[in-house]
Amino acid sequence: MVEARKFVFISPDYGSSITENGCCGSGCCDFEAVVLTGNAKDITNAVKQRYGALAERSGKRGLEASENKASDRFYTEEQRSAITDETGGASTGSGNPVVLAGIKPGETVLDLGSGGGIDCFLAAREVGPAGRVIGVDMTPRMVSLARTNAKKLGTTNVVFKQGHIEQLPQDETTVDLVLSNGVIALSEWKHMVFSEMYRILKPGGRFVISDVVTTSPLPDTVRDSTGQWVECVGGAAIKGDYLATIEAAGFTDIEVLNESPGPEGHEKWRSSLRGLTISGCKPAA
């Protein structure tokens, strides 16, 4: 049973921009119909403001060695050399799903919560000119940054769309691989995210995602904190529940590829946080 809480991530301007950015035309623009309750608008605005501001200062952040960037923590020097400073500066993930995904030339890859585009650009090198990479992000300034980064890198096999991971602007059975990096923890509707992943994957398709989970329930003060949600902590699911939700969506061969300590801090409850990289498959038939 999925717990119903008061936080729902919905962008108030999603419906006005999705057609321009690639609506799938199959009901993917209806997510605004979900009823907002409690502090949902505050959470949504906080997420957009947090990552919008990050996009604005991504260049400076990318050059600062003292900044706690995911690109420095999880990515190799060779991978960092293949992206712009702005791309690295916008990275806030919890792992490196690309390096574990076994991406093949010619594949179609979709990245949930693509941010400045780090995983998209790295995946684009792997799929080659015959392949395609699609990045989806709810924050307009991140989408704009990613498109600018693509131009700087001269990457032509990547497209970035504004949209929600709970209702993706992508037709069904059109994707070989779904990636995500530290984003699903931002969604209260994780069952919808995994259902959408299943919907867009081709039979026999797969996912490799990195995310933050917890080994025990978080305090209510954390779960109800706008700040902790924005930092991908307040929405962290219990590990067992997270894996069960993936299985309930229909995926098989679910495997934890990597597990490490989660976001650090002085609070005692943080010892239960974990960063996971997980893979799974959509059955071929």
C-alpha positions in Angstrom: 0.0 0.0 0.0 1.4 3.4 -1.0 1.2 5.9 1.9 -0.6 9.1 0.9 1.1 12.1 2.3 0.6 15.8 1.7 3.5 16.5 -0.7 2.9 16.1 -4.4 5.3 17.4 -7.0 3.4 19.2 -9.7 4.6 22.2 -11.8 1.9 24.8 -12.3 3.3 25.8 -15.7 3.8 22.3 -17.0 0.7 22.2 -19.2 1.5 25.5 -20.9 4.9 24.4 -22.1 4.9 20.7 -22.6 3.5 20.7 -26.2 6.3 23.0 -27.3 8.8 20.7 -25.7 7.4 17.4 -26.9 4.1 16.1 -25.5 3.6 12.5 -26.3 0.0 13.2 -27.3 -1.3 10.2 -25.2 -2.6 11.9 -22.1 0.8 12.8 -20.7 -0.3 16.4 -20.2 -3.0 15.6 -17.6 -0.8 15.3 -14.5 -2.0 18.8 -13.3 -5.4 17.2 -12.7 -4.0 15.6 -9.6 -5.4 17.5 -6.6 -2.8 19.6 -4.7 -3.1 19.3 -0.9 -1.3 20.6 2.1 2.1 22.2 1.3 2.4 20.6 -2.2 2.7 24.0 -4.0 5.4 25.0 -1.5 7.3 21.8 -2.2 7.0 22.1 -5.9 8.1 25.8 -5.9 11.0 25.0 -3.6 12.2 22.2 -5.9 12.0 24.4 -9.0 13.7 27.4 -7.2 16.4 25.2 -5.7 17.4 23.5 -9.0 16.7 26.6 -11.1 19.1 28.6 -8.9 21.6 25.7 -9.2 21.3 25.9 -13.0 22.0 29.7 -12.9 25.3 29.2 -10.9 26.3 25.9 -12.5 29.3 27.4 -14.3 30.9 28.9 -11.2 30.0 25.8 -9.1 31.7 23.6 -11.8 35.0 25.5 -11.3 35.0 25.4 -7.5 36.9 22.4 -6.1 35.3 23.0 -2.7 31.8 22.5 -4.0 30.2 19.1 -3.2 29.4 18.1 -6.8 28.2 14.6 -7.8 30.5 14.9 -10.8 33.5 15.0 -8.6 32.3 12.3 -6.2 30.9 9.6 -8.6 32.4 10.3 -12.1 35.8 9.5 -13.5 38.3 12.1 -14.7 37.8 10.9 -18.2 34.0 11.4 -17.9 34.4 14.9 -16.4 36.7 15.9 -19.3 33.9 15.1 -21.8 31.4 17.6 -20.3 31.2 21.3 -19.8 31.9 23.0 -16.5 28.2 24.0 -16.4 27.2 20.3 -16.8 29.4 19.2 -13.9 28.4 22.1 -11.8 24.7 21.2 -12.1 25.2 17.6 -11.1 23.6 16.5 -7.8 23.1 12.8 -8.3 23.7 9.9 -5.9 25.7 7.6 -8.2 26.9 6.9 -11.7 24.3 4.8 -13.5 25.9 5.3 -16.9 29.0 3.4 -16.0 27.0 0.3 -14.9 24.3 0.4 -17.7 26.1 -1.4 -20.5 24.8 1.0 -23.1 25.0 -0.3 -26.6 25.4 1.6 -29.9 22.0 2.5 -31.6 20.0 2.3 -28.4 17.3 4.8 -27.3 18.0 6.0 -23.7 15.8 8.2 -21.5 17.1 10.0 -18.4 14.6 10.9 -15.7 15.4 14.3 -14.1 18.2 15.0 -16.5 19.3 18.3 -14.9 22.2 19.9 -16.7 22.5 16.7 -18.9 25.6 14.9 -17.4 24.2 11.4 -17.8 22.6 12.2 -21.2 25.9 13.4 -22.7 27.8 10.5 -21.4 25.1 8.1 -22.7 25.2 9.9 -26.0 28.8 8.9 -26.5 27.8 5.3 -26.0 24.8 5.1 -28.2 26.6 6.8 -31.1 25.1 8.6 -34.1 22.6 5.8 -34.7 21.2 6.1 -31.2 19.2 8.7 -29.3 19.1 10.1 -25.8 16.1 11.9 -24.2 16.4 13.9 -21.1 13.3 14.9 -19.1 13.3 17.5 -16.3 10.6 19.6 -14.6 12.7 22.7 -14.1 12.6 25.1 -17.1 16.0 26.6 -16.3 17.6 23.1 -16.1 16.1 22.2 -19.5 17.5 25.5 -20.9 20.9 24.9 -19.4 21.0 21.3 -20.8 20.1 22.5 -24.3 22.9 25.2 -24.1 25.3 22.5 -22.9 24.4 20.3 -25.9 25.2 23.2 -28.3 28.6 23.8 -26.6 29.4 20.1 -26.8 28.2 19.8 -30.3 26.0 16.9 -29.3 23.3 16.2 -31.8 21.7 12.9 -30.7 20.2 14.3 -27.4 16.9 16.1 -26.9 15.7 17.6 -23.7 12.0 17.9 -22.7 10.3 19.6 -19.9 8.0 17.2 -18.1 7.3 15.2 -15.0 8.8 11.8 -14.2 5.4 10.7 -13.0 3.9 11.2 -16.4 6.6 11.2 -19.1 6.3 13.0 -22.4 7.2 9.8 -24.3 5.3 7.2 -26.2 5.0 3.6 -24.9 7.5 0.9 -25.8 10.0 3.3 -27.4 13.0 3.2 -25.1 15.7 0.6 -24.6 17.1 1.9 -21.4 15.9 4.2 -18.6 18.4 6.0 -16.4 17.9 8.2 -13.4 20.3 9.7 -10.8 19.1 10.9 -7.4 15.7 12.1 -8.7 13.0 9.5 -7.8 13.5 10.4 -4.1 11.9 13.8 -5.0 8.6 12.2 -6.0 5.9 11.1 -3.5 4.4 9.1 -6.4 7.1 6.6 -6.8 4.7 3.9 -8.0 3.7 6.2 -10.8 7.4 6.8 -11.8 8.1 3.1 -12.0 4.8 2.5 -13.9 5.9 5.1 -16.4 9.3 3.6 -16.8 7.6 0.3 -17.5 5.2 1.9 -20.0 7.9 3.5 -22.1 10.4 0.6 -22.2 10.3 -1.8 -25.0 9.7 -5.5 -24.1 13.1 -6.7 -22.9 14.2 -3.1 -22.1 16.0 -2.3 -18.8 16.7 0.4 -16.3 19.7 1.4 -14.2 18.9 4.0 -11.6 20.7 5.6 -8.6 18.7 7.0 -5.8 18.6 7.7 -2.0 16.7 5.3 0.3 16.7 4.6 4.0 16.9 1.4 6.1 14.4 2.6 8.7 11.6 5.1 8.9 12.7 8.8 8.9 11.4 11.1 11.7 8.2 13.0 10.8 10.1 16.2 11.2 12.3 15.1 8.3 9.5 13.7 6.2 7.5 16.9 6.6 10.4 19.3 5.9 10.4 21.2 2.6 14.1 21.6 2.9 14.8 17.9 3.4 12.5 17.0 0.5 14.4 19.4 -1.8 17.7 17.8 -0.8 16.3 14.3 -1.8 16.2 13.2 1.8 12.7 13.8 3.1 11.2 11.6 0.3 13.6 8.7 0.7 11.7 5.5 0.8 12.5 2.5 3.0 14.8 0.2 0.9 12.5 -2.8 1.1 9.5 -0.8 0.1 11.4 0.8 -2.7 12.4 -2.5 -4.2 8.9 -3.9 -3.7 7.4 -0.9 -5.6 9.7 -1.6 -8.5 8.6 -5.3 -8.6 4.9 -4.3 -8.3 5.3 -2.2 -11.5 6.2 -5.5 -13.4 10.0 -5.5 -13.5 12.0 -8.6 -13.1 15.7 -9.4 -12.4 15.9 -6.5 -10.0 19.4 -6.2 -8.6 21.2 -3.8 -6.3 24.4 -3.1 -8.2 26.0 -0.7 -5.6 25.2 0.5 -2.1 27.0 3.3 -0.2 26.3 5.7 2.7 23.8 8.3 1.8 24.0 12.1 2.2 26.1 13.0 5.2 25.2 15.2 8.2 25.4 15.3 11.9 21.9 14.1 12.6 21.6 10.6 14.0 18.9 9.6 11.5 21.3 10.1 8.6 23.0 6.9 9.4 20.1 5.0 7.9 20.4 6.7 4.5 21.8 4.8 1.6 22.7 5.5 -2.0 21.7 2.6 -4.2 22.2 1.9 -7.9 19.6 -0.6 -9.0 19.0 -2.4 -12.3 15.9 -4.3 -13.6 14.2 -5.5 -16.8 10.9 -5.4 -18.4 10.0 -8.9 -19.5 10.5 -9.7 -23.2 7.1 -11.2 -23.5 
